[in-house]
Amino acid sequence: MERGAGVTRRHHETGRPWEKACGYSRAVRVGPYAETALCSPCGPDGAVLHPGDVHRQTLACLDLVREALEGVGMTLADVVKTRIYVADPAHWQESGRAHGEVFKDIRPALGWVYMTGFFAPGITVEVEATAFRQE
């Protein structure tokens, strides 16, 4: 935890291999705001989970978002916007179904971004979130 100009800055890391190698945190909270990194459907060792399964990969990404937010003192209920990145525009339905299962009562703003591909074969979707909690 760092303090600067009277605002507390908190970081959360999951220990996945690329966080340290690339110099980033899974989530950062500054005051009442938090951002998660773009979360891939990968295990702690970097292995792709559920290759090709958009629905299960989206759920895995959202679980990583949840873990990251909890690491900086927030919950999914604090999420105000999610962004889902897909390589195939047709994947919006399955990723949206998973998002709806997790956020049906919270209902953050949502945007889809279409990519040309991801860093590892088998990844069909990645997710990031913005959260706000008044301190």
C-alpha positions, 0 to 999 in steps of 0.5 A: 500500500502506498500513500500520495497526496492523501490518497491510498493506493493498493495493489493486488497480484495473483502470482501469475507469471506475466504480472512480474515479468511485465511489471503490472498488478492484477488490480489497482485501487486509488481511493474509491476507484479500482481497475483490474488488468485485462484478465485471461482465462488462465491458471496460476501456472499460465495454462489456458483454462477451457480452451475454446469454450467461451462461456467457461472462459468468461466465467474463469475471467470473471472469477479472476476479476472477483479475486483481484477486486477482493484483493484491494478491498472491493467486491463484484457489487462495486463494479460499475463497468466491465469490458469483454474482449472477444476475437470472434464477434459471434462470441458476444452471446456466450460471453454475455450469458456468463456475464449475466449469470455473474452480474444479473443483480448488479448490472454494471455498464458493459462494452464488448471489444473485438480483437484480432487475437490473443496472446495464447492459442485457445483463448477466446475471451478476456475481461476487465472491470472498473469499480467504485466504492465510496470510502 
